[in-house]
Amino acid sequence: MTATKTIAAASGEGQFNAYYAEPEGSPKAAIIVIQEIFGVNAGIRRKCDTLAEAGYLAVAPDLFHKIAPGIEL
């Protein structure tokens, strides 16, 4: 299952989105996928999906949420 979820910032100030790709059944582990300068684009989402197919929970947070939320280049 894939989805974009909203996460509350640890500082308590605001929130940001992250792409989640969950495997069928229980995940082996969780992997944080760090985006390139291009944002959480199709390539990053595909990488998460591939990891989920291999049995991992993959999460790609939007690291640019404060300056350009949701940017995809």
C-alpha positions as CSV (number, residue, x, y, z in Angstrom):
1,M,0.0,0.0,0.0
2,T,1.3,3.5,-0.8
3,A,0.1,6.8,0.5
4,T,1.2,10.3,1.3
5,K,0.8,10.9,5.0
6,T,1.1,14.0,7.1
7,I,3.6,14.0,10.0
8,A,3.7,16.4,12.9
9,A,7.1,18.1,13.3
10,A,9.0,17.0,16.5
11,S,9.4,20.7,17.4
12,G,5.6,21.0,17.6
13,E,5.7,23.7,15.0
14,G,3.9,22.6,11.9
15,Q,3.8,19.4,9.9
16,F,5.1,17.9,6.6
17,N,4.2,15.2,4.2
18,A,6.0,11.9,3.6
19,Y,5.5,9.2,1.0
20,Y,4.9,5.8,2.6
21,A,5.2,2.4,0.8
22,E,4.1,-0.5,3.0
23,P,4.7,-4.2,2.2
24,E,2.1,-6.8,2.4
25,G,2.2,-8.4,5.9
26,S,4.6,-7.3,8.6
27,P,7.6,-5.3,7.4
28,K,11.2,-6.7,7.9
29,A,12.3,-3.2,8.9
30,A,11.8,0.4,8.1
31,I,13.9,2.4,5.7
32,I,14.0,6.2,5.4
33,V,14.6,7.2,1.8
34,I,16.3,10.6,1.5
35,Q,15.3,12.6,-1.5
36,E,17.7,14.2,-3.9
37,I,17.6,17.9,-4.8
38,F,14.6,17.1,-7.1
39,G,12.2,16.4,-4.2
40,V,10.0,13.4,-3.5
41,N,9.5,12.8,-7.2
42,A,8.5,9.7,-9.3
43,G,12.0,8.2,-9.0
44,I,12.0,8.4,-5.2
45,R,8.5,7.0,-5.0
46,R,9.5,4.1,-7.3
47,K,12.5,3.4,-5.0
48,C,10.1,3.3,-2.0
49,D,7.7,1.0,-3.9
50,T,10.6,-1.4,-4.8
51,L,11.7,-1.6,-1.2
52,A,8.1,-2.3,-0.1
53,E,7.9,-5.1,-2.6
54,A,11.1,-6.6,-0.9
55,G,9.3,-6.5,2.4
56,Y,10.3,-3.2,3.9
57,L,8.3,-0.2,5.1
58,A,9.8,2.7,3.1
59,V,9.3,6.4,4.0
60,A,10.4,9.4,2.0
61,P,9.9,12.7,4.0
62,D,9.5,16.0,2.2
63,L,12.8,17.6,3.4
64,F,12.0,20.9,1.6
65,H,8.7,21.4,3.2
66,K,9.7,24.7,4.8
67,I,11.0,26.4,1.6
68,A,9.1,24.6,-1.2
69,P,6.5,22.1,0.0
70,G,5.7,19.3,-2.4
71,I,8.3,20.3,-5.0
72,E,9.1,17.8,-7.7
73,L,11.7,18.6,-10.3
